[in-house]
Amino acid sequence: MIYAALACNAAIALAKFVAAFFSGSAAMAAEGVHSAVDMGNQGLLLYGLKRSRRPADQQFPFGYGKELYFWCFVVAIELFTVGAGAAVLRGVWQLLHPEPERHFLINYAVLGIAALFEGSSWLFALTQFSKIKGRRSYVQAVRYGKDPSRFLVLFEDTAAILGLLIALAGIGAEQLTGEPIYDAVASILIGCVLCTSAVWLAYETKGLLIGESANREVVDDIRRIAARVEGIEHVHEVLTMHVGPQFILVAMTLELSSDGRRRHAIDHLEARLKRRHPRIRRVFVRVRKSDQLEA
């Protein structure tokens, strides 16, 4: 999915820059920057995925899973600084130094081709994301998702289609009125779309980068499984953290029975948790005595 989006954006970015050069459209130039930034984002995402799959070592005993979150945060910074900044500056320049557009036809042709490719990419990304979101709504799936690579392409394609519509409206309004201000405003609005996308992506990635817990249903299921294990009298505390999209670390405080069943209780618990939730890779247990005050 990421490779397909990368190839589409490369062709679209080139076409948009050519159209902007011949027509002088600020909105088309902003769209060219938008597609070029999307290319960079997908390249960073692929790099982050590759780095995050490296095995654990002495320096990073829990692996490199969080590196994906780091590069997704870099993507947000790139969207905000390069994408949004360039689009807004180009629009402001057009406002200060208005120049009428030329060759409207080439702009419409490129926008039509871009809409075809972006729409196809968006439908493909939407289909793939629908398969993994489960019963959650799309907003909830993004909000509670732990793998940014699964929604980032859909996120970018949605912003790209919105940008195309804004560019089309701005170019069409200038052709009808002869006022370059509409093209300039369209460029600034495209910058605002990119800025909004960057802020939302940074917000969604921040929690994962800091150390976000597993989803509530996973935590509740861990507690239920532990409560049913023979030899565990009481489950006091369940702490979880996503070390990567496919790596959940679990730390628990348990009260064990005083008879012989406690010997294998923790081993049984760990086996059941990993069987039920394959993403659980490490389980740490603190045993609390029955007469000990809870910390």
C-alpha positions as CSV (number, residue, x, y, z in Angstrom):
1,M,0.0,0.0,0.0
2,I,2.8,2.4,0.9
3,Y,4.8,1.6,-2.2
4,A,1.8,2.1,-4.5
5,A,1.1,5.5,-2.9
6,L,4.8,6.5,-3.2
7,A,4.8,5.7,-7.0
8,C,1.5,7.6,-7.6
9,N,2.7,10.7,-5.7
10,A,6.0,10.8,-7.6
11,A,4.2,11.0,-11.0
12,I,1.5,13.4,-9.7
13,A,4.1,15.8,-8.1
14,L,6.0,16.0,-11.4
15,A,2.9,16.7,-13.3
16,K,1.7,19.4,-10.9
17,F,5.1,21.2,-10.9
18,V,5.1,21.2,-14.7
19,A,1.5,22.6,-14.8
20,A,2.5,25.3,-12.2
21,F,5.5,26.3,-14.3
22,F,3.5,26.8,-17.4
23,S,0.4,28.3,-15.9
24,G,1.8,30.3,-13.0
25,S,-0.8,29.0,-10.6
26,A,0.0,29.3,-6.9
27,A,-2.5,26.6,-6.0
28,M,-1.0,24.2,-8.4
29,A,2.5,24.9,-7.1
30,A,1.1,24.3,-3.5
31,E,-0.4,21.0,-4.7
32,G,3.0,20.0,-6.2
33,V,4.6,20.7,-2.9
34,H,1.8,18.7,-1.2
35,S,2.5,15.6,-3.4
36,A,6.3,16.0,-3.0
37,V,6.0,16.1,0.8
38,D,3.7,13.0,0.7
39,M,6.6,11.3,-1.2
40,G,9.0,12.2,1.6
41,N,6.5,11.1,4.2
42,Q,6.1,7.7,2.7
43,G,9.9,7.3,2.3
44,L,10.3,8.1,6.0
45,L,7.5,5.7,6.9
46,L,9.2,2.9,5.0
47,Y,12.5,3.7,6.6
48,G,10.8,3.7,10.1
49,L,9.2,0.4,9.4
50,K,12.5,-1.1,8.4
51,R,14.3,0.2,11.4
52,S,11.6,-0.8,13.9
53,R,11.9,-4.5,12.8
54,R,15.5,-4.8,14.0
55,P,15.9,-7.4,16.8
56,A,16.5,-6.5,20.4
57,D,20.1,-6.1,21.5
58,Q,22.0,-5.2,24.6
59,Q,21.5,-1.4,24.1
60,F,17.8,-1.7,23.4
61,P,16.6,-4.9,25.2
62,F,13.0,-4.3,24.2
63,G,13.7,-3.8,20.6
64,Y,13.3,-0.9,18.2
65,G,9.5,-0.8,17.8
66,K,9.2,2.8,19.0
67,E,11.4,4.0,16.1
68,L,8.4,3.8,13.9
69,Y,6.6,6.2,16.2
70,F,9.6,8.6,16.1
71,W,9.7,8.7,12.2
72,C,5.9,9.2,12.1
73,F,6.5,12.2,14.4
74,V,9.2,13.4,12.0
75,V,6.6,13.1,9.2
76,A,4.3,15.4,11.1
77,I,7.1,18.0,11.5
78,E,7.8,17.8,7.7
79,L,4.2,18.3,6.9
80,F,4.0,21.4,9.1
81,T,7.3,23.0,8.2
82,V,7.9,22.1,4.5
83,G,4.4,21.3,3.2
84,A,2.2,23.9,5.0
85,G,5.0,26.5,5.2
86,A,5.7,26.4,1.4
87,A,2.1,26.4,0.4
88,V,1.2,29.4,2.7
89,L,4.3,31.4,1.6
90,R,3.5,30.8,-2.1
91,G,-0.1,32.0,-1.5
92,V,1.1,35.1,0.3
93,W,3.5,35.9,-2.5
94,Q,0.7,35.6,-5.0
95,L,-1.4,38.0,-2.9
96,L,1.5,40.5,-2.7
97,H,2.5,40.1,-6.4
98,P,-0.6,39.0,-8.2
99,E,-0.1,37.6,-11.7
100,P,-2.9,36.3,-13.9
101,E,-2.8,32.6,-14.7
102,R,-2.1,31.2,-18.2
103,H,-3.0,27.9,-19.8
104,F,-6.0,26.9,-17.5
105,L,-6.5,23.8,-19.5
106,I,-3.3,22.2,-18.4
107,N,-4.2,22.8,-14.8
108,Y,-7.6,21.1,-15.2
109,A,-6.0,18.1,-17.0
110,V,-3.4,17.6,-14.3
111,L,-6.0,18.0,-11.6
112,G,-8.2,15.4,-13.3
113,I,-5.4,12.9,-13.6
114,A,-4.3,13.5,-10.0
115,A,-7.9,13.0,-8.8
116,L,-8.0,9.7,-10.7
117,F,-4.8,8.4,-9.1
118,E,-5.4,9.9,-5.6
119,G,-9.0,8.6,-5.7
120,S,-7.9,5.1,-6.6
121,S,-5.2,5.2,-3.9
122,W,-7.7,6.5,-1.3
123,L,-10.2,3.7,-2.1
124,F,-7.5,1.1,-1.8
125,A,-6.3,2.5,1.5
126,L,-9.9,2.8,2.8
127,T,-10.6,-0.8,1.9
128,Q,-7.4,-2.0,3.6
129,F,-8.1,0.1,6.7
130,S,-11.7,-1.1,6.9
131,K,-10.5,-4.7,7.2
132,I,-8.5,-4.0,10.3
133,K,-10.5,-1.4,12.1
134,G,-13.0,-3.9,13.5
135,R,-16.2,-2.6,15.1
136,R,-14.8,0.9,15.8
137,S,-15.6,3.9,13.7
138,Y,-12.9,5.3,11.5
139,V,-12.1,8.1,13.9
140,Q,-12.0,5.7,16.9
141,A,-9.8,3.3,14.9
142,V,-7.3,6.1,14.3
143,R,-7.6,7.3,17.9
144,Y,-6.9,3.9,19.5
145,G,-4.7,2.4,16.8
146,K,-1.2,1.5,17.8
147,D,0.3,1.2,14.2
148,P,0.5,4.6,12.5
149,S,1.5,3.0,9.2
150,R,-2.0,1.5,8.9
151,F,-3.8,4.8,8.8
152,L,-1.1,7.3,7.6
153,V,-1.6,6.6,3.9
154,L,-5.4,6.9,4.2
155,F,-4.8,10.1,6.2
156,E,-2.6,11.6,3.5
157,D,-4.9,10.5,0.6
158,T,-7.9,12.2,2.3
159,A,-5.9,15.4,2.7
160,A,-4.7,15.1,-0.9
161,I,-8.2,14.9,-2.3
162,L,-9.3,17.9,-0.2
163,G,-6.3,19.8,-1.6
164,L,-7.3,19.0,-5.1
165,L,-10.8,20.2,-4.6
166,I,-9.5,23.5,-3.1
167,A,-7.1,24.0,-6.0
168,L,-9.9,23.3,-8.5
169,A,-12.2,25.8,-6.8
170,G,-9.4,28.5,-6.7
171,I,-8.4,28.0,-10.3
172,G,-12.0,27.9,-11.5
173,A,-12.9,31.1,-9.6
174,E,-9.9,32.9,-11.1
175,Q,-10.8,31.9,-14.6
176,L,-14.4,33.1,-14.1
177,T,-13.6,36.4,-12.4
178,G,-10.1,37.2,-13.7
179,E,-8.9,37.8,-10.1
180,P,-5.6,36.1,-9.1
181,I,-6.6,36.5,-5.4
182,Y,-8.7,33.3,-5.6
183,D,-5.7,31.3,-6.7
184,A,-3.6,32.8,-3.8
185,V,-6.3,32.0,-1.3
186,A,-6.5,28.4,-2.6
187,S,-2.8,28.0,-2.0
188,I,-3.1,29.3,1.6
189,L,-6.0,27.0,2.3
190,I,-4.0,24.0,1.0
191,G,-1.3,25.1,3.5
192,C,-4.0,25.1,6.2
193,V,-5.1,21.6,5.3
194,L,-1.5,20.4,5.6
195,C,-1.0,22.2,8.9
196,T,-4.2,20.6,10.3
197,S,-3.0,17.2,9.1
198,A,0.4,17.7,10.7
199,V,-1.0,18.8,14.1
200,W,-3.4,15.8,14.1
201,L,-0.7,13.3,13.2
202,A,1.6,14.7,15.8
203,Y,-1.1,14.5,18.4
204,E,-1.9,10.8,17.6
205,T,1.8,9.9,17.5
206,K,2.8,11.7,20.7
207,G,1.2,9.3,23.1
208,L,2.7,6.2,21.4
209,L,6.1,7.9,21.4
210,I,5.9,8.6,25.1
211,G,4.6,5.2,26.1
212,E,0.9,4.7,25.6
213,S,-0.9,1.8,27.3
214,A,-2.7,-1.0,25.4
215,N,-6.3,-0.4,24.6
216,R,-8.8,-0.7,27.5
217,E,-10.4,-3.9,26.3
218,V,-6.9,-5.6,26.2
219,V,-6.1,-4.4,29.8
220,D,-9.5,-5.6,31.0
221,D,-9.0,-9.0,29.3
222,I,-5.5,-9.3,30.9
223,R,-7.1,-8.7,34.3
224,R,-9.9,-11.3,33.6
225,I,-7.4,-14.0,32.5
226,A,-5.2,-13.4,35.5
227,A,-8.2,-13.7,37.9
228,R,-9.0,-17.1,36.4
229,V,-5.6,-18.6,36.8
230,E,-5.4,-21.2,39.6
231,G,-3.1,-20.0,42.3
232,I,-3.7,-16.3,41.9
233,E,-5.9,-14.9,44.7
234,H,-6.1,-11.3,43.7
235,V,-5.1,-9.0,40.8
236,H,-4.0,-5.6,42.2
237,E,-2.4,-3.7,39.4
238,V,-2.1,-4.1,35.6
239,L,0.2,-1.8,33.8
240,T,0.8,-2.0,30.0
241,M,2.8,-0.1,27.4
242,H,3.2,-0.4,23.7
243,V,6.9,-0.7,23.0
244,G,6.0,-1.0,19.3
245,P,2.9,-1.7,17.2
246,Q,3.3,-5.5,17.7
247,F,5.0,-5.4,21.2
248,I,3.1,-5.0,24.5
249,L,4.9,-4.9,27.8
250,V,2.8,-6.0,30.8
251,A,3.7,-5.4,34.5
252,M,1.3,-6.8,37.2
253,T,1.0,-6.8,40.9
254,L,-0.6,-10.1,42.1
255,E,-1.5,-11.8,45.3
256,L,-0.8,-15.5,45.2
257,S,-2.3,-18.3,47.2
258,S,-0.2,-19.9,50.0
259,D,-0.5,-23.5,48.9
260,G,1.4,-25.4,46.2
261,R,-0.6,-24.0,43.3
262,R,1.3,-20.7,43.4
263,R,4.4,-22.4,42.1
264,H,3.3,-22.5,38.5
265,A,0.7,-19.7,38.5
266,I,2.9,-17.1,37.0
267,D,4.1,-19.4,34.2
268,H,0.5,-20.4,33.4
269,L,-0.5,-16.7,33.4
270,E,2.2,-15.7,31.0
271,A,1.5,-18.6,28.6
272,R,-2.3,-17.8,28.6
273,L,-1.7,-14.1,28.0
274,K,0.7,-14.6,25.1
275,R,-1.7,-17.2,23.6
276,R,-4.7,-14.8,23.9
277,H,-2.8,-11.7,22.8
278,P,0.3,-12.5,20.6
279,R,1.4,-8.9,20.8
280,I,2.2,-9.4,24.5
281,R,6.0,-10.1,24.5
282,R,7.1,-9.5,28.1
283,V,5.3,-10.0,31.4
284,F,6.7,-8.8,34.7
285,V,5.0,-9.8,37.9
286,R,5.4,-8.3,41.4
287,V,4.1,-10.6,44.1
288,R,2.4,-8.9,47.1
289,K,1.9,-10.7,50.4
290,S,-1.6,-10.9,51.7
291,D,-0.8,-8.8,54.8
292,Q,1.2,-6.2,52.9
293,L,-0.3,-2.8,52.4
294,E,-0.9,-2.0,48.7
295,A,1.7,0.4,47.3
